[in-house]
Amino acid sequence: MKNKGSEEVSQARCFRCGKELPPGSLSYVVNIEVFAGFDGYLIEPKEGLDEQLKKLFEQVEGSNPEELEKEVYEEFTLVLCKSCRDRFIEEIKHPWEGPFKIRTHPNGILH
Ligand SMILES: [Zn+2]
C-alpha cells in the first residue's frame, strides 16, 4: 500500500455510482473547468469598461458573491470508476444521445 504524501486518503468513491475505489484500484480523475468565455468583444464599448462593470454589478446586486464567482469560473474534480469513466466519456462526446444511448439511425445520416 502506497501513501502518496499528504494527499487526502479518505476512502475514494466513484462520483457517479458510489462504488468504493480502494487505494491501488483503477480510477479516473476528471477535472472540469467551466469558465465564462471571452471572445474579445465588449458589448456597448462606447460606455467604457467602468460603466459596463457598474452595470454588471447592478445586475448581480443582491446575489451571493460566491454564486457570482461560480458563474464566472467553476472547477470540478471528479473521481470515477472505469465503467463510469467510459460512460462519462461517451456522454461528453455524444451529449445529444442522452443518458440512455438511444442510437437511432436516421436514413443516410452518418454522425
Ligand atoms: Zn462508477
Residues whose N, C-alpha, C, O or C-beta is under 5 A from the ligand:
A	BS01	ZN	C14 R16 C17 G18 K19 C81 C84
